Amino acid sequence: QVQLVESGGGLVQPGESLRLSCAASGRSFSNYRMGWFRQAPGKEREFVASISGSGGDTSYVDSVKGRFTLSRDNAKNTVCLQMDSLKPEDTAVYYCAASFLNHGYKYWGQGTQVTVSS
């Protein structure tokens, strides 16, 4: 099992940046594909980005490509989502999730609020 704790959310203006972090407890962190999802008010939760256990493979939803960068540090059991050029439509609660050996995202953090507004 793994427990996930997100941090780094906040209120920023359009065009600014935020860096979200997700700290994982438990063993064998490199066996987990890590993902970020978000849920805006009144909308379903959507996939944002994911990264393989080794960090060599990343995937992004089209709406964040070129603006968001996902990375991980397996020595520190952390993943970071660097979000640049933020837009109001990026406003949502962002969740970190873990998938053990690609068996689906079964482990979730509590979420962190990101608000982009002028």
KOLGUGU-614134 format. One line per 3 residues: their letters; for each residue y negated, x, z of N, C-alpha, C. Coordinates in nm, 3 decimals. Layout:
N
A) Y X Z Y X Z Y X Z; ... .
//
This chain:
118
QVQ) 0.119 0.084 0.000 0.000 0.000 0.000 -0.123 0.086 0.000; -0.234 0.028 -0.042 -0.361 0.098 -0.043 -0.470 0.001 -0.001; -0.564 0.050 0.074 -0.681 -0.029 0.113 -0.803 0.029 0.045 .
LVE) -0.890 -0.060 -0.002 -1.005 -0.018 -0.082 -1.134 -0.065 -0.017; -1.233 0.024 -0.013 -1.363 -0.009 0.042 -1.470 0.036 -0.058; -1.550 -0.061 -0.105 -1.656 -0.030 -0.200 -1.787 -0.004 -0.126 .
SGG) -1.873 0.070 -0.190 -2.008 0.093 -0.138 -2.101 0.125 -0.254; -2.232 0.117 -0.227 -2.328 0.159 -0.327 -2.404 0.048 -0.397; -2.372 -0.076 -0.368 -2.445 -0.184 -0.432 -2.587 -0.194 -0.382 .
GLV) -2.665 -0.280 -0.447 -2.803 -0.298 -0.404 -2.885 -0.372 -0.506; -3.016 -0.370 -0.484 -3.111 -0.437 -0.573 -3.189 -0.331 -0.650; -3.186 -0.342 -0.782 -3.260 -0.248 -0.866 -3.332 -0.325 -0.975 .
QPG) -3.427 -0.257 -1.039 -3.498 -0.318 -1.150 -3.425 -0.288 -1.281; -3.448 -0.370 -1.384 -3.387 -0.342 -1.515 -3.419 -0.201 -1.562; -3.317 -0.136 -1.617 -3.333 0.001 -1.665 -3.298 0.107 -1.564 .
ESL) -3.287 0.069 -1.439 -3.254 0.166 -1.334 -3.103 0.186 -1.323; -3.064 0.274 -1.230 -2.923 0.311 -1.216 -2.873 0.284 -1.075; -2.742 0.267 -1.066 -2.672 0.257 -0.939 -2.538 0.328 -0.953 .
RLS) -2.488 0.377 -0.841 -2.358 0.442 -0.841 -2.271 0.373 -0.736; -2.165 0.310 -0.782 -2.072 0.245 -0.691 -1.956 0.339 -0.660; -1.914 0.337 -0.536 -1.799 0.417 -0.495 -1.692 0.328 -0.436 .
CAA) -1.569 0.374 -0.451 -1.455 0.302 -0.393 -1.367 0.406 -0.325; -1.352 0.392 -0.196 -1.267 0.482 -0.119 -1.133 0.416 -0.092; -1.026 0.489 -0.119 -0.891 0.435 -0.104 -0.817 0.505 0.009 .
SGR) -0.747 0.427 0.088 -0.660 0.484 0.190 -0.516 0.474 0.141; -0.429 0.549 0.201 -0.290 0.546 0.159 -0.251 0.670 0.082; -0.125 0.677 0.046 -0.073 0.796 -0.020 -0.061 0.775 -0.171 .
SFS) -0.038 0.884 -0.239 -0.009 0.881 -0.383 -0.118 0.811 -0.463; -0.241 0.843 -0.433 -0.355 0.779 -0.501 -0.347 0.799 -0.651; -0.297 0.913 -0.695 -0.292 0.943 -0.839 -0.191 0.854 -0.912 .
NYR) -0.108 0.780 -0.840 -0.014 0.687 -0.904 -0.077 0.552 -0.935; -0.204 0.537 -0.896 -0.271 0.409 -0.915 -0.373 0.418 -1.028; -0.362 0.326 -1.120 -0.472 0.304 -1.214 -0.577 0.225 -1.137 .
MGW) -0.701 0.268 -1.147 -0.809 0.205 -1.073 -0.901 0.130 -1.168; -0.947 0.015 -1.123 -1.034 -0.065 -1.206 -1.152 -0.122 -1.129; -1.253 -0.158 -1.204 -1.368 -0.230 -1.149 -1.378 -0.364 -1.223 .
FRQ) -1.401 -0.468 -1.146 -1.421 -0.601 -1.198 -1.551 -0.655 -1.138; -1.603 -0.759 -1.198 -1.724 -0.820 -1.143 -1.720 -0.971 -1.160; -1.790 -1.037 -1.071 -1.798 -1.182 -1.077 -1.941 -1.225 -1.051 .
APG) -1.999 -1.287 -1.151 -2.134 -1.341 -1.139 -2.126 -1.485 -1.088; -2.235 -1.535 -1.029 -2.235 -1.672 -0.978 -2.197 -1.773 -1.086; -2.102 -1.858 -1.056 -2.062 -1.962 -1.149 -1.975 -1.915 -1.263 .
KER) -1.934 -1.788 -1.260 -1.852 -1.735 -1.369 -1.721 -1.681 -1.315; -1.626 -1.663 -1.405 -1.498 -1.606 -1.366 -1.510 -1.454 -1.350; -1.420 -1.399 -1.271 -1.416 -1.255 -1.255 -1.378 -1.192 -1.389 .
EFV) -1.449 -1.082 -1.423 -1.421 -1.017 -1.550 -1.397 -0.867 -1.529; -1.316 -0.812 -1.618 -1.289 -0.670 -1.620 -1.414 -0.594 -1.662; -1.440 -0.482 -1.596 -1.553 -0.396 -1.631 -1.504 -0.262 -1.686 .
ASI) -1.419 -0.194 -1.610 -1.374 -0.061 -1.650 -1.248 -0.024 -1.573; -1.171 0.069 -1.630 -1.054 0.120 -1.559 -1.033 0.266 -1.594; -0.955 0.332 -1.509 -0.927 0.473 -1.529 -0.784 0.500 -1.489 .
SGS) -0.715 0.584 -1.566 -0.576 0.615 -1.538 -0.564 0.702 -1.414; -0.441 0.717 -1.368 -0.417 0.793 -1.246 -0.464 0.938 -1.254; -0.449 0.995 -1.371 -0.492 1.134 -1.389 -0.640 1.147 -1.419 .
GGD) -0.701 1.035 -1.455 -0.842 1.036 -1.493 -0.866 1.064 -1.640; -0.758 1.084 -1.714 -0.773 1.122 -1.853 -0.796 1.006 -1.950; -0.777 0.886 -1.903 -0.792 0.769 -1.989 -0.880 0.666 -1.922 .
TSY) -0.984 0.625 -1.993 -1.073 0.523 -1.940 -1.087 0.409 -2.041; -1.122 0.294 -1.989 -1.143 0.177 -2.072 -1.261 0.098 -2.018; -1.342 0.042 -2.108 -1.462 -0.031 -2.068 -1.473 -0.161 -2.147 .
VDS) -1.529 -0.261 -2.083 -1.565 -0.382 -2.156 -1.681 -0.347 -2.248; -1.687 -0.412 -2.363 -1.787 -0.376 -2.464 -1.930 -0.381 -2.411; -1.957 -0.476 -2.323 -2.094 -0.495 -2.277 -2.147 -0.380 -2.192 .
VKG) -2.060 -0.291 -2.144 -2.107 -0.179 -2.061 -2.083 -0.043 -2.126; -2.020 -0.041 -2.241 -1.993 0.087 -2.308 -2.123 0.160 -2.337; -2.125 0.288 -2.307 -2.243 0.369 -2.327 -2.341 0.363 -2.211 .
RFT) -2.321 0.272 -2.117 -2.410 0.261 -2.001 -2.338 0.292 -1.869; -2.212 0.257 -1.861 -2.134 0.279 -1.738 -2.034 0.393 -1.762; -2.012 0.471 -1.658 -1.914 0.579 -1.663 -1.828 0.575 -1.538 .
LSR) -1.697 0.572 -1.558 -1.603 0.566 -1.447 -1.535 0.701 -1.431; -1.527 0.748 -1.307 -1.461 0.876 -1.280 -1.384 0.864 -1.149; -1.298 0.961 -1.126 -1.220 0.960 -1.001 -1.201 1.102 -0.951 .
DNA) -1.181 1.113 -0.820 -1.152 1.240 -0.755 -1.026 1.217 -0.673; -0.913 1.260 -0.725 -0.786 1.234 -0.656 -0.772 1.313 -0.527; -0.844 1.422 -0.515 -0.840 1.500 -0.391 -0.911 1.426 -0.277 .
KNT) -1.007 1.341 -0.315 -1.084 1.267 -0.215 -1.049 1.118 -0.212; -0.953 1.077 -0.295 -0.912 0.935 -0.302 -1.031 0.843 -0.330; -1.112 0.881 -0.425 -1.229 0.800 -0.456 -1.242 0.779 -0.607 .
VCL) -1.303 0.667 -0.641 -1.345 0.642 -0.778 -1.492 0.604 -0.775; -1.565 0.641 -0.878 -1.708 0.614 -0.884 -1.743 0.549 -1.017; -1.826 0.448 -1.010 -1.876 0.381 -1.130 -2.026 0.408 -1.139 .
QMD) -2.063 0.495 -1.231 -2.204 0.525 -1.255 -2.258 0.422 -1.352; -2.358 0.348 -1.310 -2.413 0.241 -1.392 -2.558 0.274 -1.427; -2.583 0.299 -1.553 -2.717 0.332 -1.601 -2.771 0.220 -1.689 .
SLK) -2.901 0.223 -1.709 -2.967 0.124 -1.796 -2.924 -0.018 -1.759; -2.931 -0.047 -1.633 -2.883 -0.177 -1.585 -2.967 -0.292 -1.640; -2.901 -0.403 -1.662 -2.963 -0.523 -1.717 -2.945 -0.638 -1.618 .
PED) -3.029 -0.739 -1.626 -3.013 -0.854 -1.537 -2.875 -0.917 -1.547; -2.815 -0.914 -1.665 -2.683 -0.973 -1.682 -2.572 -0.892 -1.617; -2.604 -0.775 -1.564 -2.507 -0.697 -1.486 -2.500 -0.745 -1.341 .
TAV) -2.587 -0.835 -1.304 -2.588 -0.887 -1.168 -2.457 -0.958 -1.137; -2.392 -0.915 -1.029 -2.262 -0.971 -0.992 -2.214 -0.903 -0.865; -2.107 -0.957 -0.809 -2.033 -0.886 -0.706 -1.930 -0.800 -0.778 .
YYC) -1.930 -0.673 -0.746 -1.839 -0.578 -0.811 -1.722 -0.546 -0.716; -1.602 -0.553 -0.771 -1.481 -0.531 -0.695 -1.404 -0.411 -0.750; -1.355 -0.330 -0.660 -1.264 -0.222 -0.693 -1.121 -0.274 -0.679 .
AAS) -1.034 -0.231 -0.768 -0.896 -0.277 -0.764 -0.801 -0.164 -0.801; -0.677 -0.173 -0.752 -0.578 -0.070 -0.777 -0.449 -0.130 -0.831; -0.395 -0.061 -0.932 -0.270 -0.103 -0.994 -0.170 0.011 -0.981 .
FLN) -0.061 -0.014 -0.907 0.039 0.089 -0.887 0.130 0.100 -1.008; 0.130 0.216 -1.071 0.215 0.241 -1.188 0.206 0.130 -1.292; 0.084 0.079 -1.310 0.055 -0.024 -1.410 0.133 -0.153 -1.387 .
HGY) 0.156 -0.187 -1.260 0.224 -0.312 -1.226 0.127 -0.424 -1.196; 0.004 -0.411 -1.237 -0.094 -0.514 -1.213 -0.183 -0.482 -1.095; -0.305 -0.538 -1.098 -0.400 -0.510 -0.991 -0.369 -0.599 -0.872 .
KYW) -0.300 -0.542 -0.776 -0.257 -0.618 -0.659 -0.340 -0.587 -0.536; -0.419 -0.482 -0.543 -0.499 -0.440 -0.427 -0.646 -0.447 -0.464; -0.723 -0.513 -0.376 -0.864 -0.538 -0.405 -0.950 -0.502 -0.286 .
GQG) -1.071 -0.455 -0.315 -1.169 -0.435 -0.211 -1.243 -0.564 -0.180; -1.338 -0.555 -0.088 -1.410 -0.675 -0.044 -1.527 -0.708 -0.135; -1.566 -0.615 -0.220 -1.675 -0.639 -0.313 -1.808 -0.586 -0.262 .
TQV) -1.895 -0.552 -0.356 -2.030 -0.508 -0.324 -2.127 -0.572 -0.423; -2.239 -0.621 -0.371 -2.334 -0.696 -0.454 -2.424 -0.601 -0.532; -2.437 -0.629 -0.660 -2.532 -0.558 -0.746 -2.627 -0.663 -0.804 .
TVS) -2.756 -0.644 -0.780 -2.857 -0.736 -0.831 -2.958 -0.657 -0.913; -2.976 -0.700 -1.036 -3.071 -0.635 -1.126 -3.181 -0.737 -1.158; -3.298 -0.711 -1.106 -3.406 -0.808 -1.120 -3.541 -0.738 -1.108 .
S) -3.637 -0.789 -1.185 -3.774 -0.736 -1.174 -3.855 -0.817 -1.073 .
//
